[in-house]
Amino acid sequence: MNTKNYIRIISALAFLIFTMSCGDSDPVGESQIDTSQPNLNDLDIWLRQNFIAPYNIDIQYKWNINETDIDRYLHPPFESSVQPVAEALLKTWIEPYTTLGGENFIKEIAPRQFTLSGGFNFNPNSPTITLGVAEAGSKITLFNIDYLDFTDINSVKQPLKTVQHEYGHILNQTVPIDPIYGQINPENYNSNWFNRSDAEARELGYITAYASSQEGEDFVEMVSEMLTNSKADFDAMVESISNEESKAIIRLKESLVVEYYRDHFGIDIYELQALTEQATLELIN
C-alpha cells in the first residue's frame, strides 16, 4: 500500500468515528424547530380565521419583549381589548379597501403583522405620545388599546387614524409620491412640530401639526384625516382656515392625494372616505 492510499484510509476512519460519536448526542435529521401545535384559545382561532387565513396578517397580542421597545414602559393588552380593535381594522380598513381595490388589494399590499400594546408610549424628549409605528412596511404597532372607548367616536378614531397614517406610508413605499408635493410649502417643515397646535399648522398650510414635520408625514396625514373624517367634516375643517393662501395649499395637497389614489391604485378616495365613515359609525352603534 502506498502512502497516499494509507492516508486516505486513516482520514476516512477518522471521519466515520467522528460522525458516530456526534450521532450519540445529536442524531442526524432531528429538527431544532419547535413544530408542536400551540394551544389556541377562542380569540386565537378567531384571529386566524379572520386575519391569517384570508390576508396573511398576524395579530400579535401575547407579550414578546422582542416585539417592542425595551426602553419604554409598555405592557400587554387585556385580551378583552384585542377583538374590538381587530374588528375595527376589518370593518374600517380592510373591507373598504377590498371593496374598491379588489379582493387582492390588502393581500398584496399590507403589513404582515400588527402588534398590540395595552399602555401609552410616552416619548421621553417631547411632550407627546406615540400612537403607532410602522416598520419597513411589514409591521404596525398600536399602543394604548386598553384605553379605547367604543361608545365614543373620537376615541375609536384614534387607532384608526394611526392605521390609515401608517398604511399610507406602506402605500408610498410601493408607489412613491410625486416630488412636487414636497415643493408646495416646504419652508415651514419643522422637527419641533409639537410646539404647534393643529389649528396653527392649518394656518400655515398643513392639515395637522404633525403634517408640518416633513414631506412624507404631510402626505400621509392628509390621507389619514381624509379617511377618518366624513367629507363634510373634512371640508368644514379646511374651510375654518382664515388664511386663504393656506386654505388653497391644503386643497392643492388634497387634489394630489386624489390623483395618487386614482392613478396608481384605481381608487376614488372620496368613495373610500364614505365607506370608512359608514363603517366607523357602525362600530359605535
ABEGO torsion letter per residue (X at the ends): XBAAAAAAAAAAAAAAAAAAAAAAABBBGBBABBABBBBBBAAAAAAAAAAAAAAGBBBBABBBAAABBAABBBBBBBAAAAAAAAAAAAAAAAAAAAAAAEAAAAAABBBABBBBBABBBBBAABBBBBABBBBGGABBBBBGAAABBAABAAAAAAAAAAAAAAAAAAAAAABBBBAAAAAABAAABBAAAAABBAAAAAAAGBABAAAAABAAAAAAAAAAAAAABBAAAAAAAAAABABAAAAAAAAAAAAAAAAAAAAAAGBBAAAAAAAAAAAAAAAAX
